Amino acid sequence: MRTRQRILTASLTAAVALSSAAFLFTHPAVSATQPAVSAAPAGDTPDGSALVRTALDRIGGKAWREIKSFESIAEISAAMGDARIEYQFIAPNAHRLVQTMPGGRGVMELGSVGGTAWMGEPGQARAVDPRMAEELAGGGDLQTLVHTIDARFEKFETLAKTVVDGREAWRVAMSPKAGPAVDPSTAQKWTLILDASNGTILGVDIPAPPGGAGGANEGGQAIRFAGWNAVELPHDAKIPEPKIPEPKLPEPKTPEPKLSETEIADAKTPSLGTILAFRTATVEAGGAKTTLTYKKVAVNTLAKDAIRVPAKIEPAPGAQ
């Protein structure tokens, strides 16, 4: 069984429930419904890598790569109950992810500081492979995944146009890079969905893991993002003044079209140095829908020692 690959795929989707044994998110084993795709006219297909660079620059680009810390808090609503995910990162290599079980049935923590990594309920930490812990902690936060797409994926290829919530979008295929939890020879391509008019990242489609191993995450998943806004900063931080041009709208007809607040916000282009984050994410698989609502997304607000190794860590099962 490709345990590590299943763990990475599960964590990157940031779905709802954690398994206490493997820290896995679970979804019904049914493929996610894919939107209709229309082929782009010959010669009109933009370069996939260029589309991704534009999309990442729009939400932070270089500014994101230079952050000293990051934290997010998301409340999760799903059929199996409500939950909560907290993720923290402190440069260069400290990660901590805490999730309440649906319905408040316990808390699981996964962390890594330097070469020490642990997982378990608070006060019951067990040692785990630091490489796996870093992959899982960093990928378990959807905000981090989206902002580091270029570091985690490669071979970006523009496929065709689709329509997402009435907005034309490009579908861009991307291949996971090799890592502790990824075997590139068997890893399947994911699909990034980008607004065709302004490069807003609208979502990502994740295929079912190869091999038909069964169990959690056997079916593909569709994740959609909305409500892009600037992240929170320290009170004394100098916030760059964004230069926001008026969104380009189609020629008005009678009656004049009305845009939602989300569409207007997404149409604005932030200035260099502004970091954006989505405030809502929905995960659909097999007819089940999970909603993540972000209550906090902040950069450079954590103290250097905010993530600490537990005083006691039990050896991993089977360790000598």
Secondary structure, DSSP 8 states (H G I E B T S, - for coil): --HHHHHHHHHHHT-S---TTT------SS------EE---TT----HHHHHHHHHHHTTTHHHHT-SEEEEEEEEE-TT--EEEEEEEETTTEEEEEEE-GGG--EEEEEEETTEEEEESTT--EE--HHHHHHHHHHSSHHHHHHTHHHHEEEEEEEEEEEETTEEEEEEEEEE--BTTB-TTT---EEEEEETTT--EEEEEE---TT---STT-S-EEEEEE--EE-B--TT-----------------SS-----HHHHHHHS---TT--EE-SEEEEEETTEEEEEEEEEEEES-S-TTSS---S--B--TT--
